[in-house]
């Protein structure tokens, strides 16, 4: 025997029991024996499905990040510089179990989406023709990337605070752009994006970057870490970025980058202005950049009380080093002014300079200015390093 209990508001129960008959005072009674009964709760399962459509389809210029270092790009755009973009406005997905049908468009932009958590299933549901996805404005707190056929992914101003990559090698994504102020560390497992060519994390809040976390990105040619809060960029012997040609760390808090630019054997362009460089490091790096024929883009114009060292604002870690550098420069100019003219008439003998200016430095003396005249020498009593 079975009985069904239910209403439109509650899922039904179905019970099955065995019956026993008992004769009491000549009357047959039927009783349910609970010990042998089985009750089932029937839950109706319905999958929520959402079909998204384009709010507008509009040709937009190809993202400027693809020309990130082409600052001289001023020619009129050609037709191939535009792509048709499907803009989906105000999409709301509050559950990770929702089945979503996306439009069959090559480039989709979710404008002002409300999707607190995006899992890899969302990327799996994108149509095969969709290669570019952009999330702009709105509310996206966490994102796990994976199971995707995308070539380009861009996320900006969504409130994203956590970005992770699925622990499985991805051979399709070529461009990853994240402009999110709440991002403070490199994306977890980013090295699984084996074919990544451009990684743009400008406009985030990174403070420390260990470049060895990018090992395995052998195709990476552009790394943009501009406009962060970087105080340290670690580049140990383990760093392997053999294809990197463009490196941008402008507008940070850096004083030096060890092993720069040696750790990037193919580097062609760099942008390093608007930092807190140490002047001695700048002098060392300028020579290396010159020898490797690397183009430095941009320059610092206003250094305030800091020194403008070849277009980069810098300061010396120790005050006496600054005074010593200024003294050397001054004495070099005086030496040139005191040197005999190169226009010496034939037969004339060269004359030794009357005054020779010198700066002495050794292990015990930081820097002493001296003036020598013939057989007489006069030197400052205190070294420049004395504070």
C-alpha positions as a printed Julia matrix, in Angstrom:
387×3 Matrix{Float64}:
   0.0    0.0     0.0
   1.24   3.52   -0.68
   0.13   6.96    0.44
   1.12  10.4    -0.93
   1.25  13.56    1.16
   2.1   16.87   -0.45
   1.1   20.33   -1.42
   2.04  22.88   -3.99
   4.42  24.49   -1.47
   6.2   21.42   -0.19
   7.8   18.41   -1.89
   5.62  15.24   -1.63
   6.24  12.25    0.62
   5.42   8.71   -0.57
   5.2    5.93    2.05
   5.08   2.16    1.51
   4.09  -0.18    4.39
   3.02  -3.74    5.01
  -0.43  -4.29    6.58
  -1.53  -6.69    9.29
  -5.13  -7.69   10.1
  -6.29  -8.26   13.67
  -9.75  -9.45   14.82
 -10.87  -7.57   17.89
 -14.28  -8.45   19.32
 -15.32  -9.82   15.98
 -14.29  -6.76   14.06
 -11.44  -6.86   11.6
  -9.04  -3.97   12.05
  -6.28  -2.97    9.68
  -3.09  -1.6    11.23
   0.1   -0.2     9.65
   3.23  -1.65   11.09
   5.71   1.23   11.18
   8.64  -1.08   11.52
   8.21  -2.32    7.98
   7.34   0.99    6.31
   9.51   3.05    3.94
   8.99   6.75    3.22
  10.59   8.6     0.32
  10.98  12.35   -0.04
  10.48  13.26   -3.68
  12.36  16.41   -4.63
  11.64  17.95   -7.97
  14.87  18.91   -9.73
  14.75  21.78  -12.15
  17.84  23.33  -13.69
  17.79  27.09  -13.88
  18.76  28.18  -17.37
  19.52  31.71  -18.47
  19.9   32.84  -22.06
  21.93  35.99  -22.49
  21.66  38.23  -25.52
  23.53  41.26  -26.78
  22.27  44.59  -25.54
  24.16  46.18  -28.4
  26.54  45.02  -31.1
  29.05  47.66  -32.01
  32.41  47.84  -33.8
  35.05  48.99  -31.31
  38.79  49.59  -31.7
  41.01  46.67  -30.84
  42.15  47.0   -27.23
  45.09  49.36  -26.83
  46.92  46.76  -24.75
  47.75  44.97  -27.96
  49.77  48.06  -28.92
  50.98  48.69  -25.37
  54.44  49.96  -26.27
  53.57  51.51  -29.61
  53.23  55.0   -28.16
  53.85  56.6   -31.56
  50.83  54.87  -33.1
  48.96  57.84  -34.6
  47.93  56.6   -38.04
  44.24  56.42  -38.86
  42.8   53.06  -37.94
  41.97  50.69  -40.74
  38.97  48.42  -40.9
  41.0   45.5   -39.54
  41.77  47.55  -36.41
  38.12  47.21  -35.35
  36.16  44.2   -34.2
  32.47  43.59  -33.65
  31.74  43.5   -29.93
  28.62  42.03  -28.32
  27.93  44.13  -25.21
  25.76  42.41  -22.59
  24.65  44.92  -19.97
  23.79  44.21  -16.31
  23.88  40.41  -16.41
  23.07  38.91  -12.98
  24.16  35.39  -12.04
  23.96  34.57   -8.35
  24.49  30.83   -8.54
  27.4   28.82   -9.87
  24.98  26.04  -10.9
  23.12  28.17  -13.42
  23.26  26.99  -17.01
  24.02  29.96  -19.23
  23.61  30.24  -22.96
  25.87  32.91  -24.43
  25.47  34.55  -27.84
  27.57  33.17  -30.64
  29.85  36.17  -30.89
  33.63  36.35  -31.29
  34.01  39.21  -28.79
  31.73  39.52  -25.74
  31.8   42.28  -23.15
  29.9   41.87  -19.87
  29.22  45.47  -18.86
  28.24  46.02  -15.22
  27.76  42.31  -14.49
  26.71  41.12  -11.02
  28.44  37.76  -10.67
  30.07  37.56   -7.22
  31.89  34.3    -7.97
  32.88  33.09  -11.42
  34.0   29.48  -11.68
  35.55  27.58  -14.54
  32.08  26.29  -15.57
  31.15  29.74  -16.84
  34.07  29.72  -19.28
  33.14  26.2   -20.38
  29.68  27.42  -21.37
  30.97  30.1   -23.73
  30.33  29.28  -27.36
  33.27  27.9   -29.32
  33.36  30.97  -31.57
  33.93  33.29  -28.58
  37.65  34.09  -28.34
  37.61  37.43  -26.48
  35.86  38.17  -23.17
  35.89  41.41  -21.21
  34.39  42.04  -17.75
  34.0   45.77  -17.1
  32.59  47.59  -14.08
  29.99  45.85  -11.94
  30.57  43.3    -9.19
  32.87  40.29   -9.55
  34.71  39.35   -6.35
  36.36  36.01   -7.15
  37.29  34.3   -10.4
  38.68  30.85  -11.17
  39.87  30.66  -14.77
  40.0   27.4   -16.69
  38.25  25.05  -19.18
  38.26  27.84  -21.73
  38.88  28.38  -25.43
  39.46  32.12  -24.99
  42.43  33.89  -26.56
  41.97  37.17  -24.68
  40.57  37.95  -21.22
  40.32  41.44  -19.73
  38.93  42.4   -16.32
  38.71  45.99  -15.11
  36.99  47.9   -12.3
  34.76  45.05  -11.12
  35.96  44.91   -7.5
  37.84  41.67   -8.17
  40.01  40.71   -5.19
  40.96  37.13   -6.02
  42.04  35.62   -9.35
  43.21  32.03   -9.69
  44.01  29.75  -12.6
  42.87  26.16  -12.63
  45.76  23.73  -11.97
  45.71  22.41  -15.53
  47.78  23.56  -18.5
  45.93  25.99  -20.75
  47.17  26.26  -24.34
  44.73  28.87  -25.66
  44.85  32.1   -23.62
  47.32  34.59  -25.1
  46.38  37.86  -23.38
  45.47  38.4   -19.73
  44.7   41.97  -18.64
  43.66  42.77  -15.06
  43.14  46.35  -13.86
  41.82  45.85  -10.33
  42.94  47.84   -7.27
  42.04  45.01   -4.87
  44.5   42.6    -6.51
  47.63  42.56   -4.31
  49.46  39.43   -5.5
  50.21  37.69   -8.76
  47.39  35.41   -9.94
  47.78  31.94   -8.45
  48.94  29.26  -10.93
  49.4   31.82  -13.71
  52.34  29.72  -14.98
  49.78  27.16  -16.24
  48.85  29.6   -19.03
  51.49  28.08  -21.26
  50.79  30.18  -24.39
  50.42  33.55  -22.65
  52.09  36.34  -24.63
  50.89  39.45  -22.77
  50.39  39.79  -19.02
  49.12  43.24  -18.03
  48.61  43.8   -14.29
  48.88  47.57  -14.4
  46.61  49.55  -12.12
  46.54  46.9    -9.39
  48.05  47.08   -5.89
  50.98  44.71   -6.14
  53.76  45.36   -3.61
  56.17  42.46   -4.23
  56.59  40.4    -7.39
  58.73  37.29   -7.65
  59.32  36.79  -11.36
  60.17  33.12  -10.81
  56.41  32.6   -10.4
  56.16  33.23  -14.12
  58.57  30.45  -15.03
  57.04  28.27  -17.71
  55.67  31.24  -19.67
  58.18  30.77  -22.47
  56.02  32.7   -24.97
  55.54  35.77  -22.73
  56.75  38.83  -24.64
  55.08  41.71  -22.74
  54.95  42.16  -18.96
  53.23  45.33  -17.7
  53.42  46.03  -13.95
  52.96  49.8   -14.18
  50.97  51.87  -11.7
  51.18  49.51   -8.72
  52.85  49.87   -5.31
  55.9   47.73   -6.08
  58.81  48.06   -3.7
  60.5   44.82   -4.76
  60.81  42.93   -8.03
  62.75  39.75   -7.4
  64.72  38.32  -10.27
  66.8   35.39   -9.08
  68.83  32.98  -11.19
  65.7   30.84  -11.51
  63.9   33.41  -13.66
  63.31  32.1   -17.18
  61.49  34.49  -19.5
  63.39  33.96  -22.76
  60.86  35.71  -25.04
  60.25  38.87  -22.99
  60.86  41.94  -25.18
  58.81  44.62  -23.37
  58.92  45.34  -19.63
  57.04  48.16  -17.89
  57.34  49.11  -14.2
  56.7   52.84  -14.37
  54.94  54.6   -11.48
  55.93  52.33   -8.57
  58.08  52.54   -5.43
  61.18  50.73   -6.74
  64.72  51.69   -5.78
  66.49  48.94   -7.74
  65.9   45.68   -9.61
  68.67  43.15   -9.23
  69.87  41.37  -12.38
  68.17  43.91  -14.61
  68.27  43.76  -17.58
  70.43  40.59  -17.68
  67.53  38.32  -16.72
  65.66  39.34  -19.9
  68.02  38.28  -22.73
  65.65  39.47  -25.5
  64.51  42.75  -23.94
  64.05  45.53  -26.52
  61.83  48.14  -24.79
  61.41  49.19  -21.19
  59.59  51.92  -19.27
  60.98  52.56  -15.77
  60.28  56.21  -14.94
  58.4   57.55  -11.88
  60.06  55.37   -9.26
  62.38  55.95   -6.3
  65.56  54.77   -7.99
  68.93  54.72   -6.28
  71.29  56.88   -8.34
  74.14  54.38   -8.23
  71.83  51.67   -9.56
  70.67  54.0   -12.35
  74.27  54.67  -13.39
  75.05  50.95  -13.49
  71.9   50.07  -15.43
  72.29  52.86  -17.98
  75.57  51.37  -19.17
  74.03  47.89  -19.45
  71.02  49.26  -21.34
  73.34  51.08  -23.74
  75.4   47.96  -24.43
  72.29  45.8   -25.03
  70.71  48.45  -27.28
  67.51  48.61  -25.24
  65.12  51.49  -25.9
  64.01  53.32  -22.74
  60.58  54.88  -23.24
  59.54  57.97  -21.32
  61.51  60.26  -19.05
  61.14  62.07  -15.73
  60.88  65.86  -16.0
  60.34  67.12  -12.46
  62.57  65.6    -9.82
  62.2   68.22   -7.09
  65.09  67.83   -4.67
  66.14  64.56   -6.24
  68.77  64.2    -8.96
  67.85  63.81  -12.62
  70.2   61.06  -13.73
  69.9   60.8   -17.49
  66.14  61.26  -17.51
  65.37  59.29  -14.34
  64.75  60.9   -10.96
  66.88  59.25   -8.31
  68.52  59.78   -4.95
  71.54  58.32   -3.23
  70.99  55.8    -0.46
  73.69  57.55    1.59
  73.88  61.37    1.65
  77.68  61.43    1.39
  77.49  59.55   -1.91
  75.41  62.39   -3.33
  77.92  65.0    -2.15
  80.78  62.95   -3.56
  79.06  62.65   -6.94
  78.44  66.4    -7.08
  82.07  67.07   -6.11
  83.34  64.78   -8.85
  81.16  66.48  -11.44
  82.29  69.93  -10.33
  85.97  69.01  -10.34
  85.61  67.43  -13.75
  84.3   70.72  -15.14
  87.1   72.71  -13.45
  89.67  70.29  -14.82
  88.37  70.83  -18.34
  88.46  74.59  -17.91
  92.06  74.39  -16.65
  93.27  72.06  -19.4
  95.54  73.56  -22.12
  93.99  74.32  -25.47
  94.11  71.6   -28.11
  95.05  74.2   -30.68
  98.79  74.0   -30.12
 100.94  75.54  -32.83
 103.54  73.38  -34.48
 106.72  73.06  -32.49
 105.12  74.4   -29.29
 105.62  72.28  -26.22
 102.63  71.16  -24.15
 102.47  72.77  -20.73
 101.43  70.89  -17.65
  98.33  72.36  -15.98
  99.1   74.71  -13.12
  96.35  73.27  -10.91
  95.14  69.67  -10.69
  91.91  68.84   -8.87
  91.54  65.37   -7.4
  89.1   63.28   -5.4
  90.71  60.51   -3.39
  88.77  57.38   -2.41
  89.98  54.18   -0.78
  88.86  51.67    1.82
  89.4   54.06    4.72
  88.57  57.42    3.13
  85.1   57.95    1.67
  86.09  60.96   -0.38
  88.57  63.79    0.1
  88.91  66.74   -2.27
  92.42  67.9    -2.93
  94.14  70.62   -4.94
  97.69  70.12   -6.21
  99.93  72.92   -7.54
 103.31  71.78   -8.77
 104.95  70.28   -5.68
 102.34  71.55   -3.21
  99.13  69.75   -2.25
  96.22  71.08   -0.22
  93.4   68.81    0.9
  90.22  69.16    2.92
  90.57  68.09    6.51
  87.28  66.11    6.64
  86.12  63.57    4.08
  82.94  64.32    2.15
  81.3   61.41    3.86
  81.36  63.11    7.24
  77.88  64.15    8.28
